[in-house]
Amino acid sequence: AMNIEGRVPWLASEGDVVVIESEGKRFVRYLKRGDALGTPVGSYPHSEMMGVPFCAPTIALNNVGAATVLRTTPELWLTNLPHR
């Protein structure tokens, strides 16, 4: 079922603020076509994460690593933002 904005709430979409977990590290990102998250084990294009259910693994371009896209919750937001 879609919400009022025409989005499926359990799928990652362009413009979502998400937490991407890879190799024990977490990164806060806006999903945007053309962007990618680069890590030591591989590159994860945002377009490959869009349309994927939250908490489902995404495989790196070089097929070595995997990342998980997490829906942003207040707890994840608070623990993953850089603090001064």
C-alpha positions as CSV (number, residue, x, y, z in Angstrom):
1,A,0.0,0.0,0.0
2,M,1.2,3.5,-0.8
3,N,1.1,6.4,1.6
4,I,-0.4,9.8,0.8
5,E,2.8,10.9,-1.0
6,G,2.6,7.9,-3.4
7,R,5.5,6.1,-1.8
8,V,5.7,2.5,-0.5
9,P,6.9,3.1,3.1
10,W,8.9,-0.1,3.5
11,L,11.0,0.5,0.3
12,A,14.0,2.8,0.2
13,S,13.3,5.7,-2.3
14,E,15.2,8.6,-3.8
15,G,15.3,11.5,-1.3
16,D,15.1,9.3,1.8
17,V,17.5,9.9,4.6
18,V,18.8,6.4,5.5
19,V,21.5,4.8,7.6
20,I,23.7,2.5,5.5
21,E,25.5,-0.2,7.5
22,S,28.6,-1.8,6.0
23,E,31.4,-3.7,7.6
24,G,30.4,-2.6,11.1
25,K,30.3,1.1,10.2
26,R,27.2,3.3,9.7
27,F,26.8,6.2,7.3
28,V,23.9,8.6,7.2
29,R,23.0,9.5,3.6
30,Y,20.3,11.0,1.4
31,L,19.6,8.5,-1.4
32,K,20.1,10.2,-4.7
33,R,20.4,8.8,-8.2
34,G,24.0,9.0,-9.5
35,D,25.6,9.0,-6.0
36,A,27.3,6.1,-4.4
37,L,28.7,5.2,-1.0
38,G,32.4,4.2,-1.3
39,T,33.9,2.0,1.3
40,P,37.2,0.0,1.5
41,V,35.4,-3.2,0.4
42,G,33.4,-1.7,-2.5
43,S,31.1,0.9,-4.0
44,Y,27.4,0.9,-3.4
45,P,25.4,3.0,-5.9
46,H,22.4,4.7,-4.4
47,S,20.3,3.6,-7.4
48,E,20.9,-0.1,-6.4
49,M,19.4,0.7,-3.0
50,M,16.3,2.4,-4.2
51,G,13.3,0.1,-4.4
52,V,14.9,-2.4,-2.0
53,P,13.1,-3.2,1.3
54,F,14.7,-1.7,4.3
55,C,17.1,-4.1,6.1
56,A,17.7,-6.1,2.9
57,P,21.4,-6.5,1.9
58,T,22.8,-4.7,-1.1
59,I,25.8,-6.2,-2.8
60,A,28.8,-4.0,-3.7
61,L,29.7,-3.4,-7.4
62,N,32.8,-5.7,-7.0
63,N,30.7,-8.4,-5.3
64,V,33.0,-8.4,-2.3
65,G,31.0,-6.6,0.4
66,A,27.4,-6.1,1.4
67,A,25.6,-3.1,2.9
68,T,22.2,-2.9,4.6
69,V,19.9,0.1,4.2
70,L,18.2,1.0,7.5
71,R,15.1,3.2,7.8
72,T,16.1,6.3,9.9
73,T,14.6,6.2,13.4
74,P,15.2,8.7,16.2
75,E,17.6,6.3,17.9
76,L,19.6,5.6,14.8
77,W,19.7,9.3,13.9
78,L,20.9,10.3,17.4
79,T,23.6,7.6,17.5
80,N,25.0,8.2,14.0
81,L,25.1,11.9,13.6
82,P,28.5,13.5,14.1
83,H,28.6,15.3,17.4
84,R,30.8,18.3,18.3
